[in-house]
Structure formats: C-alpha cells, structure tokens
C-alpha cells in the first residue's frame, strides 16, 4: 500500500516587503509548487512575510518543525534590507560570519578590489550550513538543517532549485488525472460529492472555467499516489459525469 | 506626527490545493497587495493553505487576531472541496446554514429548478455575516468580524474587493518614491546602509535589475507615511548616489 506515511512535505517562505506592497509580483510560488509536485514533494503551506527579523524567525520556526523541508526565497543580497541569512542563523541559534567558501565563490565574479563590506554580506553564512551554488551570479544560497535558502530573483532561484533537487529526499510521486466534465460545476457538485465520499483516499478537486465555446465548464482533478486507486476514482467520476449528462439529455465528456 | 499607530493592516489567506500543487498559478496575491497599498492598508502577511478544514481554521485564527482585516480567496464554490464558509464558521464558533439573502442572490442567475443541493452550498453563510455582492456570477462572498471571504476566480475576487473597499477603514496612505541608482547594488550597499541607519522612520528597499543597456542597475524604493521625512530620505539617497558616482568617476542618477 502506498500511504500518506511516505509523503515528503515542504513549506515555502517568501521574504520581502516588495511582494507585500505589490511592487513586485511573485513568480516563485507557482514555479516551486509545480517543481516540487513533479519530483514527489508535497508543498503544504506558503507564507509571505516582510523584511522584519522577528517575522522571518517566527515563520521559519513554525514551518521547519512541521514539514520535511522549508524553502525560502529572497533577502540574500548585498544591502541592509537583506536579512534572511541572519534571521536563519537566529532561528537555528547558531553564529553567522563571512564563509571562506562563499567568499571564494564571490571572487569568481567580483574583483577583490570590489569585494566591499556590502558585497561580503552575500558571503555571510550561518555556521554549519552547506552552500548552494549559484551558476547565474555566484553569490550562493545555503542549506542548514531542513531549510534551503534561495535567492528571490527567479532565474537564480530556479538555478539553485536545480542544484539542490538531486539531493532532496522525495516521496512517491503524486499522480494526477483530469476529467473535463463538459458541465457546469453546480450540475455535478452533488454526484461528485458522493464519489468523493466513496473514494476518500483520492483527492478530487473541482475547477470551473469558461470554455472556448463561451460555455461554463469544469475540470475535475483527481490526485493519488496509488495508480490503482486513482484509476478506480477516475472511472467512477467518468461514469458519474455520463450519468449526469444522460439525466439532462446533454452531450457528455 | 504620522506614526505607526495609524497603520491599518491586513493578512491574506489563499485557500486551495490547486495553488500548492502548482496546477493553478495564483494571480490574486499581487493584485490584492497592490490594491490594499493603494487605499492605505498595509498587507503584512500572506498564507497559502490547502483545502483542509483544520488548516484553514488555524491560519484564519492566527491572522484575524493579529491584523485589522483578513481577506480570504478561494473555496466558496458548489463542490465538496469548497469548505471555506464552514471553516470560517468554525473559526468564529458560529452556526452556518443556507442564508435566505444569499439564496435570493443565486436565484437572480439560476432557475429555481436548477438550485440543487450543490449550488445551495454557495448560499451557506455563517450566522451574523454580512454578504458581499458578486456582480459577476451572483454567488456572494461575506464579511464576518474582521474577515472578508472572497472567491478565488480573479475577476470575481476583484469585483468583490471593489464592493468592500469603500467600507474598509483605511490608514494614512503609504507614500513611495523610487531612485534609480545607475549602479550595481553591491557598489551602493555600504553607503545606503548608512543612510538607512539615519532615516530609520523611512523604509528603504534595494532592488537590483538588469537595465535595458544590459548593465546591472538598482532601484532604491523609499516608503513612508510622512511626506517631509520621505523627502528628506530621498534627498539623502540622491546625494549618496551622486557621491558614489563621483568617487568612482562614473555617471550618476
């Protein structure tokens, strides 16, 4: 049996005033969600917090005690508002200082004469952390305990995720199948509920959308780690949809 | 003096498995962030949680005790996975049932014969809540205590936000000014920190970007509710940038 016990979970902490003010539109949540799902990790919660140390520490501690992994984005640049590394060190109660390995990485791109105090901020790494290479602009992320700290710039974050992904423990991949009902959500909600109550081990989501023909339509998304149970639920949903159409005299899925 | 005491804050709770699986890319966080900022409400925190009642209740209770308002999106449709209204009733410890006002709104769009049990789910409203009209598809949101429950479909959510906005208490609007440094973030990080340490009542964010000329550039975003303090900090930042360029022999902002 493939059960919940094998699930590997993650929390995501997005750090940055610019997301909360709306000045910058986050592009990382959707990317990370899709990426983790694809490798068999369930993203279970996301939080967005401002550049305030106590807020970052509190959210990080709440998430890291609860999920297999926590990913963070943002706040690891060279300016005074980049406080993620210090907040992570505080959350883990470890010291933080310029890391010679990180400094060496910065020097691959930055001349020694330009490695001022601001840029050296990007080499400040909590004690005991492993570095996460940044092939885009060198300044590394890091991995401490179950927390993986990444940049906020999407291209850099994506490269860092590629770096760490092979090292992550992954669960049995969540399988997903979509049945398009060719019906309004409200017309299938009742019978769908009955199917969901029988197939309790398969997650069934209902997502209305406007079809290209201008008529309301509904996608039913079934998710399970067990192929046989997923197939059984998909068959039940297809039959339910056919019955709804037969009863209404409409053309089914 | 215009102080923090006058700030009106908000939390945002995004509800839905489809956001966490990456199947649907959220388009509401950025919209709501920008909208609230524009009317003088500070979005202080965002959480994304799955369609699990205990998770919704816990997040809602954490946010509603902390911020002036909490906005939620998602989970108010006609299917079994739409559990937001029930979760909100549970969080407030009030009863929930089909609300005659909400039922009447549904009947503006749905024939009585089609108002099945599934569609009536959309009229289930916690006791004591005010309805939020939905000019797009009629099924209302609602407002209970300091919590405003909205649809997840962006066009409907946006219409609901327009409905409630005139009734919200708003703070003194946050003013914002951007100085483009024409310099790499790492070249101004040190002197910028010095400016930020003097102008502690102005929030100063630093956002690197790649200029159209292909050179790294940096936007410095200054935010305050006090026009005079903002102007003083902007002047200090402009002077700092000019000094950095003079010292490096480069062309300034």
Boltz contact constraints between the chains, C-beta under 6 A:
constraints:
  - contact:
      token1: [A, 17]
      token2: [B, 205]
      max_distance: 6.0
  - contact:
      token1: [A, 18]
      token2: [B, 205]
      max_distance: 6.0
  - contact:
      token1: [A, 20]
      token2: [B, 33]
      max_distance: 6.0
  - contact:
      token1: [A, 20]
      token2: [B, 43]
      max_distance: 6.0
  - contact:
      token1: [A, 21]
      token2: [B, 37]
      max_distance: 6.0
  - contact:
      token1: [A, 22]
      token2: [B, 30]
      max_distance: 6.0
  - contact:
      token1: [A, 22]
      token2: [B, 33]
      max_distance: 6.0
  - contact:
      token1: [A, 22]
      token2: [B, 34]
      max_distance: 6.0
  - contact:
      token1: [A, 22]
      token2: [B, 37]
      max_distance: 6.0
  - contact:
      token1: [A, 25]
      token2: [B, 30]
      max_distance: 6.0
  - contact:
      token1: [A, 30]
      token2: [B, 22]
      max_distance: 6.0
  - contact:
      token1: [A, 30]
      token2: [B, 25]
      max_distance: 6.0
  - contact:
      token1: [A, 33]
      token2: [B, 20]
      max_distance: 6.0
  - contact:
      token1: [A, 33]
      token2: [B, 22]
      max_distance: 6.0
  - contact:
      token1: [A, 34]
      token2: [B, 22]
      max_distance: 6.0
  - contact:
      token1: [A, 37]
      token2: [B, 21]
      max_distance: 6.0
  - contact:
      token1: [A, 37]
      token2: [B, 22]
      max_distance: 6.0
  - contact:
      token1: [A, 43]
      token2: [B, 20]
      max_distance: 6.0
  - contact:
      token1: [A, 45]
      token2: [B, 49]
      max_distance: 6.0
  - contact:
      token1: [A, 46]
      token2: [B, 48]
      max_distance: 6.0
  - contact:
      token1: [A, 47]
      token2: [B, 47]
      max_distance: 6.0
  - contact:
      token1: [A, 48]
      token2: [B, 46]
      max_distance: 6.0
  - contact:
      token1: [A, 49]
      token2: [B, 45]
      max_distance: 6.0
  - contact:
      token1: [A, 78]
      token2: [B, 185]
      max_distance: 6.0
  - contact:
      token1: [A, 78]
      token2: [B, 186]
      max_distance: 6.0
  - contact:
      token1: [A, 78]
      token2: [B, 189]
      max_distance: 6.0
  - contact:
      token1: [A, 79]
      token2: [B, 189]
      max_distance: 6.0
  - contact:
      token1: [A, 79]
      token2: [B, 192]
      max_distance: 6.0
  - contact:
      token1: [A, 79]
      token2: [B, 206]
      max_distance: 6.0
  - contact:
      token1: [A, 80]
      token2: [B, 193]
      max_distance: 6.0
  - contact:
      token1: [A, 80]
      token2: [B, 196]
      max_distance: 6.0
  - contact:
      token1: [A, 81]
      token2: [B, 205]
      max_distance: 6.0
  - contact:
      token1: [A, 81]
      token2: [B, 206]
      max_distance: 6.0
  - contact:
      token1: [A, 116]
      token2: [B, 190]
      max_distance: 6.0
  - contact:
      token1: [A, 117]
      token2: [B, 190]
      max_distance: 6.0
  - contact:
      token1: [A, 118]
      token2: [B, 186]
      max_distance: 6.0
  - contact:
      token1: [A, 118]
      token2: [B, 189]
      max_distance: 6.0
  - contact:
      token1: [A, 118]
      token2: [B, 190]
      max_distance: 6.0
  - contact:
      token1: [A, 119]
      token2: [B, 186]
      max_distance: 6.0
  - contact:
      token1: [A, 185]
      token2: [B, 77]
      max_distance: 6.0
  - contact:
      token1: [A, 185]
      token2: [B, 78]
      max_distance: 6.0
  - contact:
      token1: [A, 186]
      token2: [B, 78]
      max_distance: 6.0
  - contact:
      token1: [A, 186]
      token2: [B, 118]
      max_distance: 6.0
  - contact:
      token1: [A, 186]
      token2: [B, 119]
      max_distance: 6.0
  - contact:
      token1: [A, 189]
      token2: [B, 78]
      max_distance: 6.0
  - contact:
      token1: [A, 189]
      token2: [B, 79]
      max_distance: 6.0
  - contact:
      token1: [A, 189]
      token2: [B, 118]
      max_distance: 6.0
  - contact:
      token1: [A, 190]
      token2: [B, 116]
      max_distance: 6.0
  - contact:
      token1: [A, 190]
      token2: [B, 117]
      max_distance: 6.0
  - contact:
      token1: [A, 190]
      token2: [B, 118]
      max_distance: 6.0
  - contact:
      token1: [A, 192]
      token2: [B, 79]
      max_distance: 6.0
  - contact:
      token1: [A, 193]
      token2: [B, 80]
      max_distance: 6.0
  - contact:
      token1: [A, 196]
      token2: [B, 80]
      max_distance: 6.0
  - contact:
      token1: [A, 205]
      token2: [B, 17]
      max_distance: 6.0
  - contact:
      token1: [A, 205]
      token2: [B, 18]
      max_distance: 6.0
  - contact:
      token1: [A, 205]
      token2: [B, 81]
      max_distance: 6.0
  - contact:
      token1: [A, 206]
      token2: [B, 79]
      max_distance: 6.0
  - contact:
      token1: [A, 206]
      token2: [B, 81]
      max_distance: 6.0
